[in-house]
Amino acid sequence: MTGTRFPTVFVSHGSPMIMLESSEARDFLQQFGTALGRPKAILMCSAHFETGEPRLSADAKPEMIYDFGGFPRPLYEIKYPAPGEPALARRAVDMLKAAGYRAAPMTNRGYDHGTWTPLALMYPQADIPVVQISIQPQAGGAHHVALGRALAPLREEGVLIVGSGTLTHNLYAYSQVRRMPDYPTPEWVSRFGDWVCEKAEAGATDEIADYLKAAPFARENHPSDDHFLPLPFAMGAAGEGAKGKRQHTSNQSGVMLMDAYTFN
């Protein structure tokens, strides 16, 4: 996977405890950056950056955002001091405007945990510039496919485009079983995960975009869309006709699938 033109990527970041607890997903992310190679910059679409219109973080030195509560103190002491890249943010804004979006740069937007948890595992040196792009949770999957496609030319410039969500994200269900690491994966989770893999690897972008109607148990796995939308964004950013490859699958307590995909 090394070279100038990177695949686009979807990773599941799950709970911020991935930084402190051993897991298959943590082990995967720790080697995934090496497998991908070193990009010139990273464009990160995080489930935790929500706006009404597309916004691109444009700070040269982004701060940290600890957008969670009730976790062990060491999590609030983690720093990921990767630089921003305002020039890349402005270029992405211009590309989106040319495609008809009311995009704009945003300052004073730090790294949320959907950004810093996977990147701290993938690229722990924190020396690759990062720009974040927001999701528009009210806009649906097709909007995010198109948003990604408008930015696909950045791949030719050595930019790694990453969507960071979680493949299944029913926090109520997770809260019921999170202390049971060997809880068996229920059918409503496994069937959804299998469907995503089948459609992503077949390049069925329209079905991924329309997952609420097309996928089995879609709402059971995603009571809200935020943690799924980075996946159609990543798929769109790979360009027309792109197909996915599942690079990792595991789960936390049976109900939170931590799958990762590349798209080419």
BELLINPE-V433924 format. One line per field, one symbol per residue. burial: 1 if it has 16 or more other C-alpha atoms within 10 Angstrom, else 0. A space follows every 10 residues. Layout:
# BELLINPE-V433924
burial->???
This chain:
# BELLINPE-V433924
burial->0001111111 1111010110 0000110111 0110010110 1111111111 0001111111 1111100000 0000100001 1111110111 0111110000 0011110011 1111111111 1111010111 1111111001 1111111111 1111100111 1111111111 0001001100 0000100011 1110111011 1011101110 1100111110 1100111111 1111111110 0111110111 1111111111 1111
